[in-house]
């Protein structure tokens, strides 16, 4: 895994992966996904179609939305490899995460 996609940045993305990027831009950074899943939108009136890319090695997923010209709209991580302000929060107790959030400048 590239170090440039390690840090969770709320409202911005995951390191070099930024919300609003195209699928081609994402592929240049993260590479080809291990699995691609086409999903119906959350609500027919809001989301027509979604495409979810899954990366198995570091357990993260990226979602692209047809209503936004197939741009990156969601990122999910479940591997302790990823960090938030330099700390791995996956697997942390809830109170530890809350303390970390309160101490962010």
Backbone bond lengths (Angstrom), bond angles and torsions (degrees), N, CA, C in turn:
res aa  C-N    CA-C-N  psi(-1)  N-CA   C-N-CA  omega(-1)  CA-C   N-CA-C  phi
1 X - - - 1.468 - - 1.523 108.51 -
2 X 1.294 114.45 137.50 1.448 119.66 178.63 1.527 110.65 -73.09
3 X 1.319 116.30 139.99 1.461 120.77 178.77 1.520 112.31 -65.19
4 X 1.349 117.04 -20.57 1.466 119.28 -177.16 1.532 112.90 -79.24
5 X 1.330 118.01 2.72 1.472 120.38 172.25 1.522 108.99 -130.75
6 X 1.318 115.08 58.01 1.465 121.36 -177.37 1.528 112.72 -119.07
7 X 1.309 117.45 -37.05 1.469 121.85 -171.70 1.527 111.78 -89.90
8 X 1.323 116.58 125.02 1.466 123.34 176.55 1.528 108.18 -75.86
9 X 1.327 116.59 124.66 1.461 121.46 179.95 1.529 106.78 -123.60
10 X 1.341 117.60 98.72 1.468 120.84 -176.82 1.529 112.70 -53.20
11 X 1.330 114.97 132.64 1.454 121.17 178.57 1.516 114.57 77.35
12 X 1.342 117.68 -5.24 1.456 121.82 -177.09 1.524 111.12 -119.06
13 X 1.336 116.40 -49.72 1.456 119.13 -179.45 1.512 112.88 154.49
14 X 1.318 114.85 -149.49 1.455 123.29 -178.81 1.518 106.98 -127.82
15 X 1.324 116.35 94.47 1.457 120.67 -175.59 1.514 110.79 58.72
16 X 1.340 115.92 -124.24 1.471 121.57 -178.18 1.526 112.83 -73.56
17 X 1.324 117.62 -13.69 1.468 120.87 177.11 1.527 108.89 -83.46
18 X 1.300 116.83 113.48 1.467 121.89 -175.76 1.526 110.51 -112.75
19 X 1.320 115.30 140.99 1.458 119.58 174.32 1.523 108.70 -56.14
20 X 1.329 116.33 139.73 1.463 121.16 -179.71 1.514 113.67 97.00
21 X 1.344 117.97 -8.14 1.465 120.38 178.64 1.528 109.87 -71.09
22 X 1.332 115.58 153.68 1.461 121.18 175.65 1.525 109.40 -80.29
23 X 1.305 116.00 167.10 1.472 120.62 177.58 1.523 110.88 -61.98
24 X 1.331 117.72 -39.50 1.466 120.51 178.89 1.528 111.64 -64.74
25 X 1.329 116.50 -41.64 1.463 119.84 178.14 1.529 110.75 -62.48
26 X 1.324 116.12 -42.69 1.463 120.76 179.70 1.520 110.72 -64.55
27 X 1.316 116.70 -43.06 1.471 120.67 -178.18 1.527 111.06 -62.03
28 X 1.333 117.67 -34.42 1.467 120.77 178.10 1.527 111.33 -65.10
29 X 1.316 117.22 -28.73 1.469 121.49 -178.57 1.524 111.95 -92.32
30 X 1.329 116.69 -49.67 1.466 120.97 -173.28 1.523 113.75 -95.17
31 X 1.310 116.98 -15.04 1.460 120.35 -177.41 1.516 111.60 85.43
32 X 1.319 114.57 -175.25 1.460 121.28 -178.78 1.528 109.26 -73.17
33 X 1.333 117.48 133.46 1.472 119.67 178.99 1.531 111.15 -70.66
34 X 1.326 115.80 156.67 1.461 121.43 176.93 1.520 111.21 -75.57
35 X 1.319 116.68 -27.26 1.463 121.17 -178.11 1.522 108.72 -151.10
36 X 1.321 116.35 141.24 1.467 122.47 175.69 1.510 107.26 -122.93
37 X 1.320 115.59 129.57 1.463 121.11 -178.05 1.522 109.13 -125.19
38 X 1.316 116.63 127.37 1.461 121.42 175.96 1.516 108.11 -92.83
39 X 1.303 115.87 129.59 1.458 121.90 -175.01 1.514 110.64 -125.39
40 X 1.322 116.46 150.13 1.465 118.02 170.51 1.530 108.02 -71.86
41 X 1.311 116.69 157.00 1.459 119.89 178.05 1.512 111.87 -67.36
42 X 1.323 115.60 167.53 1.462 121.52 -179.23 1.526 111.15 -65.76
43 X 1.320 115.26 -42.70 1.467 121.39 177.04 1.520 106.05 -137.44
44 X 1.312 116.32 132.25 1.463 119.68 -176.26 1.521 112.59 -53.25
45 X 1.319 117.31 -39.23 1.463 120.03 -177.41 1.524 111.36 -72.77
46 X 1.323 117.71 -22.27 1.462 121.12 -174.79 1.527 111.61 -100.77
47 X 1.314 117.78 -53.58 1.452 122.21 -176.47 1.521 110.45 -118.61
48 X 1.303 116.43 118.42 1.461 121.37 177.45 1.521 111.32 -70.92
49 X 1.317 115.40 -55.12 1.453 120.68 -174.44 1.524 109.24 -154.48
50 X 1.326 115.10 144.51 1.455 121.84 178.20 1.523 109.02 -123.98
51 X 1.327 115.77 152.39 1.453 120.98 174.85 1.523 107.03 -128.47
52 X 1.323 116.14 124.83 1.459 121.41 -177.73 1.522 109.89 -110.16
53 X 1.327 115.82 127.60 1.459 122.10 177.14 1.518 107.75 -105.00
54 X 1.325 115.89 131.22 1.464 120.87 -179.93 1.525 110.26 -115.20
55 X 1.321 114.89 134.76 1.460 122.42 177.11 1.523 106.96 -117.44
56 X 1.324 115.56 112.86 1.465 120.94 -172.04 1.527 114.75 -74.22
57 X 1.324 118.30 -38.65 1.461 120.16 -172.36 1.524 112.23 -56.66
58 X 1.298 117.57 -45.27 1.464 120.90 -179.59 1.517 112.85 -115.28
59 X 1.304 116.98 18.39 1.460 122.97 171.82 1.533 113.81 48.32
60 X 1.323 114.84 65.88 1.458 118.43 172.29 1.517 109.19 -138.71
61 X 1.336 114.75 155.23 1.464 121.90 -179.06 1.513 109.85 -131.78
62 X 1.321 114.74 147.67 1.454 122.15 179.13 1.517 108.05 -126.21
63 X 1.327 117.14 138.30 1.463 120.86 -178.99 1.527 109.56 -119.64
64 X 1.335 114.55 133.52 1.458 123.00 177.71 1.521 107.78 -114.89
65 X 1.327 116.91 142.91 1.464 122.29 -173.91 1.529 110.75 -116.70
66 X 1.330 115.49 126.40 1.466 121.05 179.01 1.525 111.61 -60.10
67 X 1.333 117.05 -34.80 1.460 120.73 -178.95 1.525 112.76 -67.46
68 X 1.316 116.79 -14.85 1.469 121.92 179.25 1.527 109.82 -117.58
69 X 1.330 115.97 38.92 1.464 122.27 178.20 1.520 112.68 54.77
70 X 1.335 115.90 39.27 1.468 123.30 177.34 1.534 112.04 58.33
71 X 1.310 114.84 43.64 1.469 119.77 177.54 1.529 109.70 -98.15
72 X 1.331 115.44 156.79 1.461 122.36 -179.29 1.526 110.27 -66.38
73 X 1.353 116.06 121.31 1.463 120.25 -176.99 1.529 113.26 -121.45
74 X 1.344 117.49 -14.18 1.463 119.75 -176.88 1.523 110.44 -151.88
75 X 1.338 114.95 142.34 1.463 121.75 177.22 1.521 107.45 -132.93
76 X 1.335 117.00 133.13 1.466 121.73 176.33 1.523 108.53 -128.93
77 X 1.327 116.53 134.97 1.469 121.54 177.66 1.521 109.40 -125.76
78 X 1.337 115.95 148.33 1.463 119.44 176.12 1.529 111.72 -141.67
79 X 1.321 117.07 22.08 1.454 122.86 -179.78 1.533 108.74 -115.73
80 X 1.333 118.36 133.30 1.463 120.99 178.81 1.530 113.40 -61.58
81 X 1.314 118.40 -9.66 1.459 123.13 176.46 1.528 110.66 -56.42
82 X 1.316 116.97 -37.10 1.456 121.27 -176.50 1.521 110.88 -77.69
83 X 1.325 115.35 145.10 1.461 120.13 -175.52 1.522 111.87 -125.87
84 X 1.314 114.23 157.31 1.461 123.38 175.40 1.521 105.72 -128.93
85 X 1.313 116.76 114.82 1.467 122.23 -173.26 1.524 110.97 53.36
86 X 1.338 114.60 41.50 1.456 120.88 175.71 1.516 115.79 80.72
87 X 1.317 117.69 -0.39 1.471 120.87 -178.47 1.517 110.48 -116.80
88 X 1.319 115.12 139.89 1.458 120.56 176.26 1.525 108.24 -77.30
89 X 1.340 117.08 119.59 1.465 119.25 -178.16 1.521 113.19 -102.51
90 X 1.345 117.23 -14.10 1.462 119.75 177.86 1.526 107.79 -68.46
91 X 1.311 115.65 121.26 1.463 121.15 -178.28 1.521 113.82 94.70
92 X 1.327 117.42 -6.26 1.459 121.58 177.69 1.524 110.26 -71.47
93 X 1.294 116.29 150.57 1.459 120.83 173.01 1.532 108.40 -68.17
94 X 1.328 115.70 150.39 1.462 121.19 -177.30 1.527 111.41 -54.79
95 X 1.309 117.94 -44.21 1.467 120.93 -177.45 1.527 111.62 -64.16
96 X 1.338 117.08 -35.51 1.460 120.56 177.48 1.530 110.83 -63.18
97 X 1.322 115.63 -41.79 1.472 120.38 178.59 1.526 109.87 -65.61
98 X 1.333 116.69 -43.66 1.460 120.54 179.35 1.538 110.43 -61.06
99 X 1.315 117.01 -42.66 1.481 120.90 177.82 1.519 110.72 -61.92
100 X 1.338 116.58 -43.04 1.464 120.83 178.61 1.521 110.26 -60.71
101 X 1.332 117.26 -45.74 1.457 121.10 -179.05 1.536 112.02 -62.53
102 X 1.332 116.65 -36.48 1.465 120.33 -179.16 1.518 112.54 -72.24
103 X 1.332 116.79 -23.26 1.462 120.16 -177.08 1.527 114.03 -97.58
104 X 1.321 116.78 10.63 1.467 120.19 178.53 1.528 108.89 -84.41
105 X 1.325 115.68 128.51 1.484 118.51 -179.67 1.502 112.41 -66.97
